[in-house]
Amino acid sequence: MRKVFTYFKSLAGLGLVTSLGLLGAVSCSNETLPPDDNTPTMTPPTEVMTAPQPTLAFEHDGTLAPVGNVFADGTTLPDSQSQRLHYCGKIHFQNLGTILSRRGVNIAKSGTQACSPTNAFDCTAGNLYTNGNLILGQANYPARSSESDRSTTGGIVRMQDILIGAAEELITTGNPNGTFGAATDCAGAKLFNDTPVACNPDGFACFVGVPLTAAQLQLCSQMVNDSQNTDPLVAKRLTLAAVAATIYLCD
């Protein structure tokens, strides 16, 4: 029993000496103790990284030559104008039908077969429009699908076909200048002038919905007159469809 007591006593003395030695070492040291695990640490704020912005409102990767004073202030446009100028939407399916019908184009389905080179009768604007509802992005309510707001490649091609079909109805052998009927929104206006053949500003403005600029009218008339080896009616139809497509395809 005495031996056990003496053994624990020696251990207690050794522990006391060790503790005093550690305290002395700490007090004489200039080093700072590491923080306790429970000590809160301050994390420096994270710097917000900003992506580099182009010098122009719409960067064309150096592919465009200096274009001078366009869009009111050269190429340095405000973001709001730049986004609007470079955004191309899709005209709604129902709106397209309303516009065409109010300008004298029959949009009712009249054929029974799909449009093809052997079924030219079914290649009317009405058949192309009615049968192309899904291609043009019409809402599909049974499938819980809303109408798309951007054109697809198929939708752009179908729109061009519809406009060619509409031009064939408006510009005929009996109406070579495309004069609009009395029951239309463009009553009395004509698409083309005679001698020399030129695009009529009033007729085109009513058909496309906006007045054409002087440069657009010049190109329009040039397009008709440059088609020397083409049937005059075909030249006028293709010209109307080409000009209208550039505006109809951007809602």
Secondary structure, 3 states (H helix, E strand, C coil): CHHHHHHHHHHHHHHHHHHHHHHHHHHCCCCCCCCCCCCCCCCCCCCCCCCCCCCCCCCCCCCCCCCCCCCCCCCCCCHHHHHHHCCCCCCCHHHHHHHHHCCCCCCCCCCCCCCECCEHHHCCHHHHHHHCCCCCCCCEHHHCECCCCCCCHHHHHHHHHHHHHHHHHHCCCCCCCCCCCCCCCCCCCCCEECCCCEECHHHHHHHHCCCCCHHHHHHHHHHHHHCCCCCHHHHHHHHHHHHHHHHHCCC
